[in-house]
Amino acid sequence: MPCPQYEVNDESGNIVARLDFAWPEHGVWVEFDGRIKYQELLREGESATDVVLREKRRQEMIEDLTGWRCIRLTWADLSNPERVAAKIRAAFARSAA
């Protein structure tokens, strides 16, 4: 089972991110990308491109701190749970290799 809202700490022990779901034992985490993040929750003066770039930097920071693999999912992905499960299992296998 995944750990929901898994906290990632920096080198000083400060919480720098909360992951939607994580499997620490497999070195894999899931980030759910909904449209609201990219369209409705923009900061003042920010474009969707700015949000995408900010999310990319956040993902890179988390990967640097944890060494884990990220799987990004959207609402559309949830319509095919078998494909999502296969994607997660493949990430587990790659992390184990």
N, CA, C and O atoms as CSV, one atom per row, in Angstrom:
chain,resi,resn,atom,element,x,y,z
A,1,MET,N,N,0.841,-1.191,0.000
A,1,MET,CA,C,0.000,0.000,0.000
A,1,MET,C,C,0.884,1.252,0.000
A,1,MET,O,O,1.922,1.284,0.662
A,2,PRO,N,N,0.475,2.261,-0.733
A,2,PRO,CA,C,1.254,3.497,-0.743
A,2,PRO,C,C,1.037,4.292,0.545
A,2,PRO,O,O,0.034,4.126,1.239
A,3,CYS,N,N,1.994,5.149,0.839
A,3,CYS,CA,C,1.877,6.092,1.947
A,3,CYS,C,C,1.334,7.396,1.378
A,3,CYS,O,O,2.019,8.039,0.582
A,4,PRO,N,N,0.120,7.811,1.761
A,4,PRO,CA,C,-0.405,9.076,1.243
A,4,PRO,C,C,0.239,10.269,1.942
A,4,PRO,O,O,0.605,10.195,3.115
A,5,GLN,N,N,0.369,11.364,1.207
A,5,GLN,CA,C,0.900,12.622,1.736
A,5,GLN,C,C,2.252,12.418,2.430
A,5,GLN,O,O,2.483,12.922,3.529
A,6,TYR,N,N,3.129,11.676,1.768
A,6,TYR,CA,C,4.447,11.345,2.310
A,6,TYR,C,C,5.317,12.604,2.348
A,6,TYR,O,O,5.452,13.302,1.343
A,7,GLU,N,N,5.895,12.884,3.491
A,7,GLU,CA,C,6.718,14.082,3.672
A,7,GLU,C,C,8.167,13.814,3.273
A,7,GLU,O,O,8.753,12.793,3.634
A,8,VAL,N,N,8.725,14.760,2.518
A,8,VAL,CA,C,10.130,14.709,2.123
A,8,VAL,C,C,10.859,15.816,2.864
A,8,VAL,O,O,10.430,16.970,2.862
A,9,ASN,N,N,11.960,15.455,3.496
A,9,ASN,CA,C,12.753,16.418,4.257
A,9,ASN,C,C,14.032,16.759,3.506
A,9,ASN,O,O,14.569,15.937,2.764
A,10,ASP,N,N,14.511,17.980,3.708
A,10,ASP,CA,C,15.808,18.349,3.152
A,10,ASP,C,C,16.909,17.888,4.104
A,10,ASP,O,O,16.637,17.231,5.108
A,11,GLU,N,N,18.148,18.235,3.782
A,11,GLU,CA,C,19.293,17.791,4.586
A,11,GLU,C,C,19.243,18.298,6.023
A,11,GLU,O,O,19.849,17.702,6.914
A,12,SER,N,N,18.522,19.396,6.251
A,12,SER,CA,C,18.402,19.963,7.601
A,12,SER,C,C,17.207,19.411,8.366
A,12,SER,O,O,16.990,19.761,9.526
A,13,GLY,N,N,16.432,18.548,7.715
A,13,GLY,CA,C,15.265,17.979,8.373
A,13,GLY,C,C,13.981,18.746,8.154
A,13,GLY,O,O,12.939,18.375,8.694
A,14,ASN,N,N,14.037,19.820,7.365
A,14,ASN,CA,C,12.837,20.614,7.079
A,14,ASN,C,C,11.978,19.901,6.040
A,14,ASN,O,O,12.497,19.341,5.074
A,15,ILE,N,N,10.667,19.925,6.241
A,15,ILE,CA,C,9.754,19.355,5.253
A,15,ILE,C,C,9.734,20.288,4.046
A,15,ILE,O,O,9.416,21.471,4.165
A,16,VAL,N,N,10.080,19.736,2.878
A,16,VAL,CA,C,10.130,20.551,1.658
A,16,VAL,C,C,9.087,20.123,0.633
A,16,VAL,O,O,8.871,20.821,-0.358
A,17,ALA,N,N,8.441,18.987,0.860
A,17,ALA,CA,C,7.415,18.533,-0.072
A,17,ALA,C,C,6.551,17.472,0.601
A,17,ALA,O,O,6.976,16.774,1.521
A,18,ARG,N,N,5.333,17.383,0.106
A,18,ARG,CA,C,4.432,16.287,0.466
A,18,ARG,C,C,4.045,15.616,-0.843
A,18,ARG,O,O,3.505,16.251,-1.750
A,19,LEU,N,N,4.327,14.333,-0.922
A,19,LEU,CA,C,4.039,13.573,-2.128
A,19,LEU,C,C,2.631,13.003,-2.035
A,19,LEU,O,O,2.198,12.576,-0.965
A,20,ASP,N,N,1.926,12.998,-3.147
A,20,ASP,CA,C,0.558,12.482,-3.126
A,20,ASP,C,C,0.545,11.049,-2.601
A,20,ASP,O,O,-0.228,10.721,-1.701
A,21,PHE,N,N,1.396,10.201,-3.162
A,21,PHE,CA,C,1.538,8.814,-2.713
A,21,PHE,C,C,2.986,8.398,-2.886
A,21,PHE,O,O,3.648,8.820,-3.834
A,22,ALA,N,N,3.483,7.569,-1.972
A,22,ALA,CA,C,4.860,7.084,-2.084
A,22,ALA,C,C,4.946,5.650,-1.601
A,22,ALA,O,O,4.209,5.214,-0.715
A,23,TRP,N,N,5.868,4.937,-2.212
A,23,TRP,CA,C,6.253,3.601,-1.798
A,23,TRP,C,C,7.741,3.684,-1.469
A,23,TRP,O,O,8.572,3.361,-2.317
A,24,PRO,N,N,8.096,4.112,-0.250
A,24,PRO,CA,C,9.509,4.280,0.105
A,24,PRO,C,C,10.329,3.008,-0.094
A,24,PRO,O,O,11.488,3.071,-0.502
A,25,GLU,N,N,9.732,1.866,0.192
A,25,GLU,CA,C,10.462,0.608,0.073
A,25,GLU,C,C,10.806,0.280,-1.383
A,25,GLU,O,O,11.699,-0.526,-1.645
A,26,HIS,N,N,10.105,0.899,-2.318
A,26,HIS,CA,C,10.355,0.679,-3.744
A,26,HIS,C,C,11.033,1.878,-4.406
A,26,HIS,O,O,11.453,1.795,-5.561
A,27,GLY,N,N,11.140,2.990,-3.680
A,27,GLY,CA,C,11.749,4.183,-4.262
A,27,GLY,C,C,10.924,4.771,-5.394
A,27,GLY,O,O,11.463,5.204,-6.412
A,28,VAL,N,N,9.598,4.781,-5.205
A,28,VAL,CA,C,8.680,5.286,-6.235
A,28,VAL,C,C,7.657,6.196,-5.567
A,28,VAL,O,O,7.218,5.941,-4.445
A,29,TRP,N,N,7.286,7.252,-6.265
A,29,TRP,CA,C,6.231,8.135,-5.779
A,29,TRP,C,C,5.343,8.567,-6.929
A,29,TRP,O,O,5.764,8.602,-8.085
A,30,VAL,N,N,4.096,8.898,-6.586
A,30,VAL,CA,C,3.109,9.332,-7.563
A,30,VAL,C,C,2.731,10.773,-7.287
A,30,VAL,O,O,2.500,11.174,-6.147
A,31,GLU,N,N,2.675,11.522,-8.344
A,31,GLU,CA,C,2.187,12.898,-8.287
A,31,GLU,C,C,0.966,12.971,-9.195
A,31,GLU,O,O,1.027,12.597,-10.366
A,32,PHE,N,N,-0.131,13.450,-8.647
A,32,PHE,CA,C,-1.362,13.573,-9.418
A,32,PHE,C,C,-1.442,14.976,-9.990
A,32,PHE,O,O,-1.381,15.962,-9.256
A,33,ASP,N,N,-1.579,15.057,-11.309
A,33,ASP,CA,C,-1.653,16.349,-11.997
A,33,ASP,C,C,-3.074,16.612,-12.467
A,33,ASP,O,O,-3.532,16.032,-13.451
A,34,GLY,N,N,-3.760,17.483,-11.761
A,34,GLY,CA,C,-5.094,17.910,-12.176
A,34,GLY,C,C,-5.014,19.272,-12.855
A,34,GLY,O,O,-4.047,20.011,-12.671
A,35,ARG,N,N,-6.012,19.588,-13.621
A,35,ARG,CA,C,-6.041,20.867,-14.346
A,35,ARG,C,C,-6.046,22.074,-13.409
A,35,ARG,O,O,-5.529,23.136,-13.755
A,36,ILE,N,N,-6.630,21.908,-12.227
A,36,ILE,CA,C,-6.732,23.033,-11.300
A,36,ILE,C,C,-5.351,23.591,-10.986
A,36,ILE,O,O,-5.173,24.808,-10.924
A,37,LYS,N,N,-4.378,22.717,-10.789
A,37,LYS,CA,C,-3.016,23.146,-10.467
A,37,LYS,C,C,-2.443,24.053,-11.552
A,37,LYS,O,O,-1.727,25.010,-11.256
A,38,TYR,N,N,-2.757,23.752,-12.789
A,38,TYR,CA,C,-2.152,24.459,-13.918
A,38,TYR,C,C,-3.017,25.582,-14.480
A,38,TYR,O,O,-2.537,26.406,-15.259
A,39,GLN,N,N,-4.298,25.619,-14.085
A,39,GLN,CA,C,-5.176,26.634,-14.657
A,39,GLN,C,C,-5.788,27.578,-13.630
A,39,GLN,O,O,-5.910,28.776,-13.882
A,40,GLU,N,N,-6.172,27.048,-12.481
A,40,GLU,CA,C,-6.925,27.865,-11.531
A,40,GLU,C,C,-6.136,28.305,-10.307
A,40,GLU,O,O,-6.513,29.279,-9.656
A,41,LEU,N,N,-5.061,27.619,-9.981
A,41,LEU,CA,C,-4.293,27.963,-8.789
A,41,LEU,C,C,-3.012,28.721,-9.138
A,41,LEU,O,O,-1.993,28.578,-8.463
A,42,LEU,N,N,-3.074,29.515,-10.182
A,42,LEU,CA,C,-1.904,30.296,-10.590
A,42,LEU,C,C,-1.636,31.396,-9.571
A,42,LEU,O,O,-2.563,31.999,-9.031
A,43,ARG,N,N,-0.378,31.642,-9.322
A,43,ARG,CA,C,-0.002,32.777,-8.485
A,43,ARG,C,C,-0.157,34.046,-9.316
A,43,ARG,O,O,-0.193,33.995,-10.546
A,44,GLU,N,N,-0.247,35.160,-8.648
A,44,GLU,CA,C,-0.435,36.426,-9.366
A,44,GLU,C,C,0.679,36.629,-10.404
A,44,GLU,O,O,1.865,36.537,-10.088
A,45,GLY,N,N,0.267,36.907,-11.642
A,45,GLY,CA,C,1.218,37.143,-12.718
A,45,GLY,C,C,1.829,35.890,-13.312
A,45,GLY,O,O,2.712,35.985,-14.165
A,46,GLU,N,N,1.385,34.721,-12.885
A,46,GLU,CA,C,1.972,33.461,-13.312
A,46,GLU,C,C,1.173,32.867,-14.470
A,46,GLU,O,O,-0.050,32.990,-14.524
A,47,SER,N,N,1.877,32.229,-15.386
A,47,SER,CA,C,1.241,31.528,-16.500
A,47,SER,C,C,1.276,30.024,-16.229
A,47,SER,O,O,1.951,29.567,-15.307
A,48,ALA,N,N,0.547,29.267,-17.037
A,48,ALA,CA,C,0.584,27.814,-16.915
A,48,ALA,C,C,2.003,27.307,-17.151
A,48,ALA,O,O,2.430,26.344,-16.514
A,49,THR,N,N,2.732,27.943,-18.055
A,49,THR,CA,C,4.131,27.559,-18.304
A,49,THR,C,C,4.970,27.726,-17.042
A,49,THR,O,O,5.800,26.875,-16.724
A,50,ASP,N,N,4.748,28.826,-16.324
A,50,ASP,CA,C,5.473,29.043,-15.064
A,50,ASP,C,C,5.192,27.921,-14.068
A,50,ASP,O,O,6.095,27.465,-13.366
A,51,VAL,N,N,3.936,27.479,-14.009
A,51,VAL,CA,C,3.574,26.404,-13.086
A,51,VAL,C,C,4.263,25.105,-13.488
A,51,VAL,O,O,4.789,24.391,-12.634
A,52,VAL,N,N,4.262,24.795,-14.782
A,52,VAL,CA,C,4.916,23.577,-15.259
A,52,VAL,C,C,6.398,23.599,-14.907
A,52,VAL,O,O,6.941,22.599,-14.438
A,53,LEU,N,N,7.050,24.724,-15.129
A,53,LEU,CA,C,8.479,24.825,-14.814
A,53,LEU,C,C,8.727,24.720,-13.310
A,53,LEU,O,O,9.705,24.104,-12.886
A,54,ARG,N,N,7.851,25.315,-12.503
A,54,ARG,CA,C,7.974,25.210,-11.052
A,54,ARG,C,C,7.801,23.754,-10.607
A,54,ARG,O,O,8.543,23.272,-9.751
A,55,GLU,N,N,6.835,23.068,-11.181
A,55,GLU,CA,C,6.621,21.658,-10.861
A,55,GLU,C,C,7.816,20.801,-11.273
A,55,GLU,O,O,8.187,19.862,-10.569
A,56,LYS,N,N,8.410,21.126,-12.408
A,56,LYS,CA,C,9.604,20.395,-12.871
A,56,LYS,C,C,10.749,20.575,-11.875
A,56,LYS,O,O,11.422,19.608,-11.518
A,57,ARG,N,N,10.969,21.807,-11.430
A,57,ARG,CA,C,12.029,22.053,-10.435
A,57,ARG,C,C,11.729,21.314,-9.129
A,57,ARG,O,O,12.634,20.762,-8.503
A,58,ARG,N,N,10.464,21.304,-8.724
A,58,ARG,CA,C,10.073,20.595,-7.498
A,58,ARG,C,C,10.351,19.100,-7.648
A,58,ARG,O,O,10.906,18.478,-6.741
A,59,GLN,N,N,9.970,18.525,-8.783
A,59,GLN,CA,C,10.219,17.105,-9.013
A,59,GLN,C,C,11.711,16.803,-8.987
A,59,GLN,O,O,12.131,15.814,-8.386
A,60,GLU,N,N,12.510,17.636,-9.626
A,60,GLU,CA,C,13.959,17.415,-9.630
A,60,GLU,C,C,14.538,17.492,-8.226
A,60,GLU,O,O,15.414,16.703,-7.871
A,61,MET,N,N,14.050,18.446,-7.415
A,61,MET,CA,C,14.519,18.570,-6.037
A,61,MET,C,C,14.189,17.300,-5.250
A,61,MET,O,O,15.033,16.774,-4.524
A,62,ILE,N,N,12.957,16.815,-5.400
A,62,ILE,CA,C,12.544,15.607,-4.684
A,62,ILE,C,C,13.376,14.416,-5.135
A,62,ILE,O,O,13.833,13.626,-4.308
A,63,GLU,N,N,13.574,14.283,-6.439
A,63,GLU,CA,C,14.386,13.180,-6.949
A,63,GLU,C,C,15.822,13.261,-6.440
A,63,GLU,O,O,16.423,12.236,-6.120
A,64,ASP,N,N,16.378,14.470,-6.364
A,64,ASP,CA,C,17.735,14.648,-5.840
A,64,ASP,C,C,17.816,14.245,-4.363
A,64,ASP,O,O,18.791,13.623,-3.942
A,65,LEU,N,N,16.794,14.601,-3.581
A,65,LEU,CA,C,16.797,14.301,-2.151
A,65,LEU,C,C,16.549,12.821,-1.862
A,65,LEU,O,O,17.112,12.267,-0.918
A,66,THR,N,N,15.706,12.183,-2.675
A,66,THR,CA,C,15.298,10.814,-2.373
A,66,THR,C,C,15.952,9.764,-3.271
A,66,THR,O,O,16.156,8.627,-2.844
A,67,GLY,N,N,16.278,10.132,-4.503
A,67,GLY,CA,C,16.746,9.155,-5.480
A,67,GLY,C,C,15.621,8.301,-6.039
A,67,GLY,O,O,15.878,7.291,-6.694
A,68,TRP,N,N,14.371,8.694,-5.787
A,68,TRP,CA,C,13.212,7.909,-6.203
A,68,TRP,C,C,12.733,8.303,-7.588
A,68,TRP,O,O,13.078,9.366,-8.103
A,69,ARG,N,N,11.925,7.420,-8.187
A,69,ARG,CA,C,11.301,7.653,-9.494
A,69,ARG,C,C,9.907,8.236,-9.293
A,69,ARG,O,O,9.179,7.841,-8.382
A,70,CYS,N,N,9.550,9.182,-10.157
A,70,CYS,CA,C,8.237,9.817,-10.107
A,70,CYS,C,C,7.348,9.270,-11.219
A,70,CYS,O,O,7.784,9.094,-12.357
A,71,ILE,N,N,6.102,9.009,-10.866
A,71,ILE,CA,C,5.069,8.676,-11.833
A,71,ILE,C,C,4.037,9.785,-11.754
A,71,ILE,O,O,3.518,10.080,-10.678
A,72,ARG,N,N,3.740,10.394,-12.879
A,72,ARG,CA,C,2.720,11.445,-12.924
A,72,ARG,C,C,1.443,10.869,-13.512
A,72,ARG,O,O,1.461,10.210,-14.552
A,73,LEU,N,N,0.324,11.132,-12.821
A,73,LEU,CA,C,-0.977,10.644,-13.255
A,73,LEU,C,C,-1.956,11.801,-13.390
A,73,LEU,O,O,-1.828,12.826,-12.721
A,74,THR,N,N,-2.938,11.615,-14.272
A,74,THR,CA,C,-4.015,12.591,-14.454
A,74,THR,C,C,-5.354,11.879,-14.274
A,74,THR,O,O,-5.409,10.657,-14.138
A,75,TRP,N,N,-6.425,12.659,-14.277
A,75,TRP,CA,C,-7.756,12.070,-14.167
A,75,TRP,C,C,-7.981,11.047,-15.282
A,75,TRP,O,O,-8.570,9.992,-15.046
A,76,ALA,N,N,-7.518,11.352,-16.483
A,76,ALA,CA,C,-7.707,10.440,-17.616
A,76,ALA,C,C,-7.053,9.087,-17.342
A,76,ALA,O,O,-7.590,8.049,-17.729
A,77,ASP,N,N,-5.908,9.094,-16.683
A,77,ASP,CA,C,-5.226,7.830,-16.362
A,77,ASP,C,C,-6.090,6.934,-15.481
A,77,ASP,O,O,-6.044,5.709,-15.599
A,78,LEU,N,N,-6.871,7.540,-14.604
A,78,LEU,CA,C,-7.665,6.765,-13.655
A,78,LEU,C,C,-8.790,5.983,-14.323
A,78,LEU,O,O,-9.379,5.095,-13.707
A,79,SER,N,N,-9.091,6.310,-15.582
A,79,SER,CA,C,-10.123,5.561,-16.295
A,79,SER,C,C,-9.613,4.186,-16.734
A,79,SER,O,O,-10.396,3.347,-17.179
A,80,ASN,N,N,-8.309,3.957,-16.611
A,80,ASN,CA,C,-7.731,2.668,-16.971
A,80,ASN,C,C,-6.837,2.180,-15.825
A,80,ASN,O,O,-5.612,2.278,-15.905
A,81,PRO,N,N,-7.450,1.655,-14.762
A,81,PRO,CA,C,-6.668,1.255,-13.586
A,81,PRO,C,C,-5.643,0.160,-13.870
A,81,PRO,O,O,-4.599,0.104,-13.219
A,82,GLU,N,N,-5.932,-0.705,-14.834
A,82,GLU,CA,C,-4.961,-1.754,-15.166
A,82,GLU,C,C,-3.674,-1.144,-15.706
A,82,GLU,O,O,-2.577,-1.592,-15.371
A,83,ARG,N,N,-3.812,-0.115,-16.548
A,83,ARG,CA,C,-2.634,0.554,-17.102
A,83,ARG,C,C,-1.863,1.292,-16.010
A,83,ARG,O,O,-0.632,1.284,-16.004
A,84,VAL,N,N,-2.582,1.928,-15.090
A,84,VAL,CA,C,-1.923,2.615,-13.971
A,84,VAL,C,C,-1.155,1.610,-13.116
A,84,VAL,O,O,-0.008,1.858,-12.743
A,85,ALA,N,N,-1.778,0.486,-12.808
A,85,ALA,CA,C,-1.117,-0.547,-12.004
A,85,ALA,C,C,0.125,-1.071,-12.718
A,85,ALA,O,O,1.161,-1.292,-12.091
A,86,ALA,N,N,0.020,-1.269,-14.026
A,86,ALA,CA,C,1.182,-1.745,-14.791
A,86,ALA,C,C,2.303,-0.718,-14.770
A,86,ALA,O,O,3.476,-1.076,-14.671
A,87,LYS,N,N,1.945,0.548,-14.863
A,87,LYS,CA,C,2.941,1.624,-14.824
A,87,LYS,C,C,3.668,1.633,-13.475
A,87,LYS,O,O,4.886,1.800,-13.418
A,88,ILE,N,N,2.918,1.454,-12.408
A,88,ILE,CA,C,3.508,1.437,-11.067
A,88,ILE,C,C,4.394,0.206,-10.888
A,88,ILE,O,O,5.504,0.312,-10.365
A,89,ARG,N,N,3.913,-0.954,-11.317
A,89,ARG,CA,C,4.733,-2.166,-11.216
A,89,ARG,C,C,6.022,-2.036,-12.028
A,89,ARG,O,O,7.079,-2.487,-11.588
A,90,ALA,N,N,5.937,-1.426,-13.204
A,90,ALA,CA,C,7.146,-1.228,-14.029
A,90,ALA,C,C,8.130,-0.310,-13.318
A,90,ALA,O,O,9.339,-0.536,-13.376
A,91,ALA,N,N,7.627,0.720,-12.650
A,91,ALA,CA,C,8.516,1.615,-11.898
A,91,ALA,C,C,9.174,0.876,-10.742
A,91,ALA,O,O,10.355,1.088,-10.466
A,92,PHE,N,N,8.422,0.008,-10.059
A,92,PHE,CA,C,8.998,-0.811,-8.993
A,92,PHE,C,C,10.130,-1.665,-9.548
A,92,PHE,O,O,11.200,-1.755,-8.947
A,93,ALA,N,N,9.892,-2.288,-10.693
A,93,ALA,CA,C,10.904,-3.178,-11.292
A,93,ALA,C,C,12.142,-2.392,-11.691
A,93,ALA,O,O,13.259,-2.858,-11.470
A,94,ARG,N,N,11.971,-1.207,-12.277
A,94,ARG,CA,C,13.127,-0.382,-12.669
A,94,ARG,C,C,13.917,0.056,-11.447
A,94,ARG,O,O,15.148,0.086,-11.478
A,95,SER,N,N,13.215,0.397,-10.371
A,95,SER,CA,C,13.918,0.818,-9.149
A,95,SER,C,C,14.684,-0.329,-8.522
A,95,SER,O,O,15.738,-0.120,-7.921
A,96,ALA,N,N,14.165,-1.540,-8.655
A,96,ALA,CA,C,14.831,-2.706,-8.072
A,96,ALA,C,C,16.084,-3.093,-8.860
A,96,ALA,O,O,17.001,-3.710,-8.317
A,97,ALA,N,N,16.113,-2.731,-10.129
A,97,ALA,CA,C,17.230,-3.135,-11.006
A,97,ALA,C,C,18.505,-2.390,-10.711
A,97,ALA,O,O,19.521,-2.623,-11.365
